Amino acid sequence: MNENSNINTTRHSIAHVLMQALERLYEATPGVGPAIEDGFYHDFKADSQITIDNLGKIEKEMRKIIAEKLEITKTTLPIKDGIKLLEEKKYALTQELANGLKEKGELEISFYTQGEFVNMCLGPHLGNTAQINPEAFKLTKVAGAYWKGSEKNEMLQRIYGVAFDTKEELEEYLERLKDAEQRDHRVVAEKQDLFMISEQVGKGLPIWLPNGAFIRKKLEEYMYNLELENGYSYVYTPVLTHKNLYEKSGHLAHYGDDMYSPMDIEGEEYYLKPMNCPHHHMIYKHKPISYRDLPLRLADFGLIHRFERSGVLTGLIRARCFSQNDAHIYCQKSDLKKEMISVLGLFKQVYSDFNIEDFWYRLSLPDFNDHEKYGDIQDKEMWNEAAAEARGALQEFGAKFVEGEGEAAFYGPKIDVQTRNVLGKEDTIATIQVDFYSPKKFNLTFTNKNGEKEHPVIIHRAIMGSFDRFFAYLTEKTTGAFPIWLCPTQVKIVPVGESHVNYSNELAKELKSNNIRVAVDGSSETVGNKIRKAVNEKVPYMLVVGDKEIGSDSLVVRDRGSRDTREISQVDFIKEIEEKVKNKE
């Protein structure tokens, strides 16, 4: 979390107040309850199933606890005595954590007490419940959560809340939340028929509907043409792959938990593809490569599958299958910085075309003290060299960037493109990764000018990240008001009555002959309903056709986002659309 420790201490204390209220009201027993960004949550077990309708009652009890001005005190006990206390309170989940600490050799554990409520906790906490502003927090959501985050464990209940120092900050956040709910790409998708997720097909497996599929195809065509212009070659790779490839690449060791279970095919194990890079390495390796063949830039829109836990699935933002705007650049070490600068230039061009301005770069570095993630790194000098090249590329390109320790991939440092979502939280939407590791792992070589074998350097890059996630990001940023060149329907013609339908169809035919995407609402609904429908669909232009418009050279146009209409000649209207499409307005 990026916020100051004082508010985090407050949020952590409110989590305890929440648990105390749940214990009083439902005889619940606690799991864990940390402070998180913007708020807190608490996991618990209870015989009663808590729903969102219960949150008001729980909040009322929490405010009662705050008003009781209970002193919050810390006690440290020998671990044996602490476990005994938890056993007496029948806090089985917390006792399990304490037993784990004992096995690790911990000698003491700390408890925090407020009134009758006591539980094991590292803290810190406020000194008194009265220090909590009763008007500056709100419970927001009820969810399920596996104990310790593993689906192998039992399912607990979880309540989320938000908390701030002042009522004004809370109200401002709730207003942002309300706006975010309207912008949520899943909400917009339902209104505009963009994509769907069917439980019968499976969680996290999106189905693209015609409107969404059209926009996605446009995104793919845009990147395809741009990358061809920049020296990329396109390949296709299979969605199913033998276990040996992922053992070789290190993905089974590092990402095995995020991959689907293997399939037995004729006695051998195969996996659904979680990423394209090992396949591209095999393409590189299938014939001898000279320094004259480099840089080799391989691009792939292949479908990949990753096992995302059901609790984190979020429409297209976190899905179980998606297509990356993926490419791998194989180059000489002497060309590394130049190639990275070229990729940064692509980022700049693409984001300019999509009118994306609120982004920045993060140089993601390893944390060599994190032995679980980076414990098998042998050549720290190689990592530092890769990081220096990435830093130099950013500096030479003139990009503003921050550095993030512990954010690197397992095979090398990377440059992440960061932005903020509709709630103001930081997200990564694309990445450039430097890889000195895989060429040695796969024994990828080229013949240099001296006739000697040498390892290339690999740049992994995804300008749009995944098309799915970029689509979701674009949907939320525009609230579904896509730029006209992306819209499946650019013009909606609304006949006032049945007598105006034939002329509307003739007008549509004329506009279509100029490559304008047009739909006629020839339904028997009232003109008011037709207009409201077109407004909800966020169509860029609406043409209302009545008696006056039949046979006229002028069109009555209602622009997206406006209640007013304007008159324009048909010729000028066509030119206006062509110009906007050409300039990607």
KOLKE-424185 format. One record per residue (C-alpha): y, z, x. Coordinates in steps of 0.5 Angstrom, whole numbers, plus 500, padded with zeros to 3 digits. Example, Ala and Ser with C-alpha at 12.3 -4.5 7.8 and 13.67 -1.06 7.14 Angstrom:
<atoms>
491516525;498514527;
</atoms>
This chain:
<atoms>
500500500;507498502;511504499;513510502;509516502;513521497;511516491;504515493;503523494;506523487;501518484;495522487;498528484;498525477;491522478;489529479;493531472;489525469;483528471;484535469;486532462;480528461;476535463;480539458;479533452;472530454;469535459;469529464;467530471;470526476;469521481;474518486;482518484;487515489;494512489;494505489;500500489;505501483;500507480;493510480;487511477;481516476;473514475;469519471;463520467;464523460;459523454;465520450;467512451;474512452;478506449;485504450;486507443;485514447;490513452;496516448;492523447;491523454;498522456;500527451;495532455;498530461;505532460;502538457;499540464;506538467;510542463;505548464;508548471;501549475;502551482;498546486;494549492;490547498;483551500;479549506;472551506;466551510;462545508;456549505;460553501;464547498;458544496;455550493;462550489;461543487;454544485;457550480;462546477;456540476;461535479;455531481;459525484;463529488;457533491;454527493;460525497;460532500;453531502;455525505;460528509;455534511;450528514;456525518;457532522;463535518;464542518;469543513;472540506;478541503;480543495;486542491;487547485;491547479;490552474;483551472;482544475;479544482;476538486;475536493;480532496;483530502;490530499;496530500;499533493;505536491;506543490;507544483;505539477;513541475;515536480;512530476;517526472;513526465;517520463;516516469;508514468;504511463;497510462;495502462;488500462;481502461;475499465;468500468;467501475;461502479;460508483;462507490;463500488;456498488;453494482;446498485;450505482;451507475;457505472;463510471;469509466;476508470;483509467;489506471;496508470;503506473;508511476;515511479;520516481;524515475;524513468;528507469;524504475;518505470;521501464;523496469;516495472;513495464;518489463;516485469;509487466;510484460;513478463;507477467;502477461;506471458;506468465;498469466;495463467;489465463;494466457;498459458;491456459;489458452;495455449;495449453;487447453;487447461;480451462;475456459;470461461;464461457;459467457;454462456;455458462;457465466;462469469;467467474;465459473;470456470;470449465;476445466;478442460;482435459;489437460;487442466;482437469;488432469;493436473;487438478;486431479;493429480;493435485;487432489;490425489;497428492;493431497;488426498;494421499;498425504;492427508;490420509;497418511;496424516;490422520;485426516;478423514;474425508;467427508;462430502;457435504;452438500;452444495;446447497;444449505;438451509;439459511;438456518;445454518;449460516;445464521;447460526;455460524;455468523;456467515;450471513;451476518;459477516;459474509;452475506;454480501;459475498;454469498;449468492;441470493;437465497;433460493;426459495;424451496;418449498;417456502;424455505;430459504;436455501;443458499;449455495;455453500;460459500;464454505;465448508;466449516;459449518;457443515;463439518;461442525;454438524;458432522;462433529;455434533;451428530;454423535;457424542;465425542;470423547;477426548;479419546;476421539;480427538;483430535;478429529;481431522;475432517;477433510;473436504;474437497;467440496;465445491;463452494;460458491;461466492;459472489;465475487;464482483;465482476;470487476;475483480;474476477;481473474;481467471;482461477;485466482;478470483;472465481;465464483;466457484;472453486;474447491;478448497;483443499;479444506;480441513;477442520;481439526;477438532;482438538;483439546;486446547;492442550;493439543;492446539;499448539;502440537;496440531;498447529;505445528;503438525;499443519;506447519;509441517;504439512;505446509;513445509;512438505;507440500;511446498;518442498;514437493;512443489;519447489;516453492;521457496;519464496;513464501;513466508;508466514;504472517;500471523;494475522;491478528;485482529;484490530;480491536;479498533;475496527;468495530;465494523;469487522;470485530;465489533;461483536;468480539;466479547;471475549;478479547;482474552;480468548;482471542;489473545;490466548;488463540;493468538;499466543;498459541;499461534;505465535;508459539;507454534;510458529;516460534;517452536;516450528;522455527;518459522;520466520;513470520;511477520;504480524;499483521;493487525;486487522;488481518;484476522;478472520;471474524;472468528;479468530;486469528;490465523;497464520;497466512;502463507;504469503;508469497;509474491;505473484;509475478;508482478;511482485;505483489;503480496;498474495;495469500;495462498;493458504;491459511;491456518;485459522;484458530;477458532;474458539;468462537;464456533;465451538;461455543;456458537;454451535;455448542;460443540;463439546;466432548;467428554;474430558;477425562;473427568;467425565;465433564;463436558;468441554;468445548;474443543;478448539;477448531;483449526;481451519;486449514;487449507;494447505;493449497;488454499;483452493;485447488;483452483;488458485;493453487;493451480;493458477;499460482;503454479;501455472;504462473;510460477;512455471;509459465;506452464;512448464;509443469;513438473;513432469;509428474;503433473;504433466;498430462;503428456;510427458;512425452;510427445;513423439;514427432;514422426;518426421;514423415;508419414;512413413;514414420;507414424;507406425;513406428;512412432;505408434;509402436;514406440;508410444;505403446;511401449;512407453;505407455;506400458;511403463;506408465;509414461;503418458;505419451;502422445;504421437;503427432;501423426;498430423;500431416;503438418;511439417;516437422;517444423;510445425;510439429;516441433;513448434;507446437;510441442;514447444;508451445;505445449;511445454;511438453;517435458;520430452;520430445;522424441;523426433;522419429;525419422;529413418;535413423;530411429;526406426;529399429;534403433;535402441;537409441;532415442;533422439;530426445;529434445;528436452;523442454;527448454;533446450;534447442;539441442;537433442;541428445;541420444;539415450;537408450;530406451;531403457;535409460;530413458;524410461;528409468;530417467;522418467;520414472;526417477;523424476;516422477;518418483;522424486;517429483;522433479;
</atoms>
